[in-house]
Amino acid sequence: MHHRKVKNQRLAAAGYVWIFGALPSPQVKRHYDRRRAAGDKHTAAMRNLFNRFLGCLYHCLQTGQTFDIDKAFPTHAAQLDPLAA
């Protein structure tokens, strides 16, 4: 198995600041806790959150939409039933 050895330090630093600012949000904290419960270490859970935020940012820029935390991090019931949201 090969591991990536190079990363953009500035992007990684900005990502961690972005995530720590968002962690007080219950939706983001729930996602982080779910990743930790699934076995991710702290850094892996944070990296997953950062990747999700980057995906949301890309989507917002491509579609001209504003960020909606409820769409980005739906509750478990909304994930099971898309019509519930």
C-alpha positions as CSV (number, residue, x, y, z in Angstrom):
1,M,0.0,0.0,0.0
2,H,1.4,3.4,-1.0
3,H,0.9,6.5,1.2
4,R,1.0,10.0,0.0
5,K,4.1,11.7,1.3
6,V,3.5,15.3,0.1
7,K,0.8,17.7,1.0
8,N,0.2,21.4,0.7
9,Q,1.0,22.6,4.2
10,R,-0.9,25.9,3.8
11,L,-4.0,24.2,2.6
12,A,-3.9,21.7,5.4
13,A,-3.4,24.5,8.0
14,A,-6.3,26.5,6.6
15,G,-8.4,23.3,6.6
16,Y,-7.8,22.6,10.3
17,V,-8.6,26.3,11.2
18,W,-11.8,26.0,9.1
19,I,-12.8,22.8,10.8
20,F,-12.1,24.0,14.4
21,G,-14.3,27.0,13.6
22,A,-17.1,24.8,12.4
23,L,-16.9,22.1,15.2
24,P,-19.3,24.0,17.6
25,S,-22.0,23.3,15.0
26,P,-24.1,20.3,16.1
27,Q,-24.2,18.9,12.6
28,V,-20.5,19.1,12.1
29,K,-19.8,17.7,15.6
30,R,-22.2,14.8,15.0
31,H,-20.4,13.9,11.7
32,Y,-17.0,14.1,13.5
33,D,-18.3,11.9,16.4
34,R,-19.7,9.4,13.9
35,R,-16.4,9.1,12.1
36,R,-14.6,8.6,15.4
37,A,-17.1,6.0,16.5
38,A,-16.4,4.2,13.1
39,G,-12.8,3.9,14.1
40,D,-11.2,6.9,12.5
41,K,-8.4,8.6,14.5
42,H,-8.7,12.3,15.2
43,T,-6.6,13.4,12.2
44,A,-8.5,11.1,9.8
45,A,-11.9,12.4,11.1
46,M,-10.7,16.0,10.7
47,R,-9.4,15.2,7.2
48,N,-12.7,13.7,6.2
49,L,-14.5,16.8,7.4
50,F,-12.1,19.1,5.5
51,N,-12.7,17.0,2.3
52,R,-16.4,17.3,2.8
53,F,-16.2,21.1,3.3
54,L,-14.0,21.4,0.2
55,G,-16.7,19.4,-1.8
56,C,-19.4,21.7,-0.5
57,L,-17.3,24.8,-1.4
58,Y,-16.8,23.4,-4.9
59,H,-20.5,22.7,-5.3
60,C,-21.5,26.2,-4.1
61,L,-19.0,27.9,-6.4
62,Q,-20.2,25.7,-9.4
63,T,-23.9,26.2,-8.8
64,G,-24.0,29.7,-7.4
65,Q,-25.7,28.5,-4.2
66,T,-25.0,29.6,-0.7
67,F,-23.8,27.1,1.9
68,D,-26.6,25.3,3.8
69,I,-25.4,23.3,6.8
70,D,-28.5,21.2,6.8
71,K,-27.9,20.1,3.2
72,A,-24.2,19.5,3.8
73,F,-24.7,17.5,7.0
74,P,-28.2,16.0,6.9
75,T,-29.6,14.3,10.0
76,H,-29.7,10.5,10.0
77,A,-33.5,10.5,9.4
78,A,-33.1,12.8,6.4
79,Q,-30.4,10.5,5.0
80,L,-32.8,7.5,5.2
81,D,-35.8,9.4,3.8
82,P,-34.9,12.2,1.4
83,L,-38.6,13.4,1.5
84,A,-38.4,14.0,5.2
85,A,-36.2,17.0,4.8
